[in-house]
């Protein structure tokens, strides 16, 4: 893969405009190349044979080493200086970088002048964006530093209530500004923002250089803190007083309708009760904040590295086209700029990792890094194999059904109308589900192709989200199960030997529904359990829409429900057919029942009512 395509594929979609426009600069270099080729062609056509001979001799002498010029000549070095790069800092404006092209008087020099002008614009754009992001992450780190102070104080208060003071806690190292850590709010204690010391965060178990990272560390907090009472802080560690808990409020999302109703009925929930449940919730929020912040830092490092590599590639391409040695001077400027010389992000990443491993992984480096850097899901060949296998089986079953219909002349059978009125609606439920899954897999395919970060948007846990192959696999497996049921139903009904098993024949669709429900609610870790439970959770949130905070996955699922009205009506027909009707004789009075007619309309309104409740809940929350 060429670097231009690789560069685009590695970009963060949200920051795409902030990257160096490599393809545009490459286009400018093509203009330079065309101009130089045109000038060389003109010079070659105007040259005489005699001058051409002299040029060949001079080239031969230069090659054979007979000339007096050599590579290390100072004169040549001076001639090779095509650009001068400098950092300009004007009063009232930010510092920017400027390149002066010294060969603009040469033929085609105006094209190279335009190239360096746009190159400087791209470089200054990258530097400005990077500096802004560094300032942003440092502010977030300082905010999370305050939240870590509160968390450590809460740990001490919960596990050692008699202790009268807190433990040292140094700088922040997580995403407090934009991540879940915003839910752990507290007021500033008058502490001035300063340099962030992620590695200095410590609970009171550190004493006299002795560090115990085993599971008994928390139990030893009180003893260590008493031993340090009255002694000055060492190594610059700051003490976080437990008074900070007077300014702390933990905003916990309501997980059940009962807790939501309690939150609405109670007058104040801002005071801490210093319970282990509150500590657990706070630790979960801080863990999410650290993970999100660490990911943001890694993305920022990747942004810096990719742009450095892009500038290096484009300058080497310029040297190759123009036969100049301008890349050395320009890349030195890149190395001395903030994107090349700043190590704030690297140090902050190291402090985040050290702090997280110490306080959230009990010193277990592998466990901590597995949480901070979850491994990417590997594409398995067996998924592709079974996908092809089930698709082939589905096609074969469709062909078999068509053959059975024509071979046994079912279309002219007197019971054809009764079959279509009763059995066809039962199997149509699975057709709607399979069609919906096919559309969802197409969505995932195009999201990935156009680099939409849907896993982050929907809040999927990295490594457990389903790709389009997995969704296609599930839909093809369901289609095989359904088509197999249809074929067996037709065969058992038309075969004289199995006509006595009418009850079993009619129960095939119901059996498939039961199997499908058992798979969805199966508690064992099989058939994508995390995705199944995520679907169940979102569906339950949709049903109890006013009692839960409306999230994008809930919104999306409720919106999908509005397009599955016919599937819900098929479920209604299942209830009527198997509960109030005589499925053995295929006789029922569902269309004639007023209750069935009313529910036929109500079922169609329910998905839209859920969407309405979600919108109203969002409006009420905003007000």
Residue, then its C-alpha position, 0 to 999 in steps of 0.5 A: x500500500x502506498x504511503x498516501x493511502x496508508x496515511x489516510x487509513x490511519x487518520x482519526x476521522x474526527x481530526x481528519x482536517x487537522x492532518x497534513x494534506x499529503x495528497x495536495x502537496x504531492x499534487x504540487x510536487x507533480x506540477x514541479x516535476x512536469x515543469x522541470x521535465x518541460x524545461x529539460x526537454x526544451x534545453x535538450x532540443x536547443x542544444x547543438x551536437x558539439x555541446x552535447x559531446x562536451x557534456x558527455x565528456x564532462x559526465x564521463x570525467x566526473x564519473x571516472x574521478x578525473x575532475x577536481x570536484x568532490x562531494x565534501x566541497x564547501x562550495x557545493x554545500x553552499x550551492x545545495x542550500x535551497x531553503x532557509x527555515x526559521x521560527x517567526x514570533x510577531x508581537x500579538x500573534x503565536x509563533x509560526x514557522x516560515x521557509x524562504x526558498x532561495x532558488x525562485x529565480x531559476x526556471x520553474x522556481x515559482x512552482x517550488x515557491x508555491x509548494x513551500x508556501x503551502x508546506x509551511x501552512x500545513x506545518x503551522x496548522x499541525x503544530x497549532x492543533x497539536x499544541x491545543x490538544x496538549x493544553x487540553x489533555x493537561x487541563x483534563x489531567x489536572x481535573x482528574x488529579x482533583x478527582x483522584x484526591x477525592x477518590x483516595x480520600x473516599x477509599x480511606x474514609x470507607x475502609x478506615x473511618x476513624x482516620x482523621x487525615x488523607x494520603x498524598x495524591x499527586x497529579x492527574x492522569x486521566x480524562x476528567x474533562x470529557x469522559x465519565x470522570x465528569x460524573x465524579x464532581x467536586x469543588x476546588x479546595x483552593x489548590x492552584x493548578x500546577x504541574x501534573x504529577x501522575x506518578x506522585x499519586x499515592x495512598x497512605x500505604x507508602x511509608x519510609x520507602x516501603x511499598x506493599x502492592x498486595x491485597x492487604x495494601x488498603x488495610x494498612x492505610x491507617x497504620x501508615x498514615x498514623x506513622x506519618x502524622x506530624x512528619x513533613x511530606x517527602x519527595x514533594x508528595x501532597x496530602x489530600x485532606x479528608x475535608x475534600x469529601x465535604x465538597x464531593x458529589x458522585x453522580x451515579x446513573x440510575x440502573x433500575x426503575x426503582x432507583x430512578x423513582x427513588x432519585x425523583x422522590x428524594x429531595x437531595x442525593x448529593x451527600x455521600x454516605x461513605x458506603x462501599x457501594x459509592x466507592x465501587x461506583x466511583x472506582x468504576x467511573x474513574x476506571x472508565x475515565x483513565x481508559x478513555x484518557x489513555x486512549x486519547x493520549x495514544x491517539x495524540x501520539x499517533x497523530x504526532x508520529x503520522x504527521x512527522x512521517x508525512x513531512x519526512x516522506x514529502x520532503x524526500x520526494x521533493x529532494x528526489x524530484x528536484x535533486x536538491x538537499x532541502x529535506x535535511x534543513x526542513x526536517x531539523x525544523x520539524x524535529x525542533x518544533x513541538x511535534x518533534x521535541x515535546x515529550x509532555x504527552x509521552x511522560x503523561x502516558x507513562x504516569x497514567x499507566x503507572x498510576x492506573x496499575x498501582x491504584x486500580x490493578x493492585x500493582x499487576x502490570x499485565x492486568x492494568x495494561x490489558x484494561x488500558x490497552x484492550x487487544x483488538x479482536x482478531x478476524x477468525x477464518x472459521x467465521x468466514x467458513x461457516x458464513x459460506x457454509x450456511x449461505x450455501x445451505x440456505x440457497x440449497x434449502x430454497x431450491x429444495x422448497x421450490x422443487x417440493x412445491x412443483x413436484x407435489x403440485x402444492x399450488x393446486x392443493x385445496x389446502x393452499x389458502x388455509x396454509x397461506x393464511x395460517x402457516x405463512x404469517x408464522x414463518x414471516x416473523x423470521x423473514x423480517x428478522x433475517x432481513x433486518x440483520x442483513x441490513x444491519x450487517x450492511x450498515x456495519x460494512x459501510x461504517x467500517x469502509x468510511x471509517x465511522x467509529x461506531x464502536x465508540x458511538x454506540x459504546x461497545x466494549x472493544x473486542x466484543x463488538x460484532x462485525x458485519x461477518x458475525x452478523x451475516x453469520x447469525x442471519x444465515x444460521x437463522x435462515x437455515x433454521x427457518x428454511x429447514x422448518x418450512x421444508x420439514x413442515x411441507x414434507x411432513x404435511x404432504x407425506x402420507x406416513x407423517x400425516x398422523x403427526x399434525x400437532x408436531x407439524x404445527x409446532x415447528x414454527x413455535x419450536x423455532x421461536x422458543x429456540x431463538x428465545x433460549x439463545x438470546x437469554x442463554x446465560x452461558x458465554x456462548x454465541x456472543x453473550x456480551x452482544x446478546x446482553x447488550x441488546x437485552x439491556x437496550x431493549x429493556x431501557x426502551x420499554x422503560x424509556x422514561x425511567x432511564x437516561x436515554x443513550x444513543x444505543x437506546x435511541x437507535x434500537x427504538x428507531x429500528x423497532x419502528x420498522x419492525x411493526x409487522x414482526x411484532x404483529x406476527x408475534x401477536x398472531x403467534x399468541x392468538x394462534x397457539x393460545x386461543x386457536x386450535x392449531x391442530x386443525x388450523x382453525x382460529x377466529x383471530x381476524x374476527x376477534x375485536x380484541x385482536x383487532x384492537x391489539x393489531x393497532x396498539x402493537x403498531x403504535x408501541x414502537x412510536x410511543x417508545x420513541x416519543x417517550x425518549x424524546x420527552x425524557x430528553x427534553x425534560x432533562x435539558x430543561 
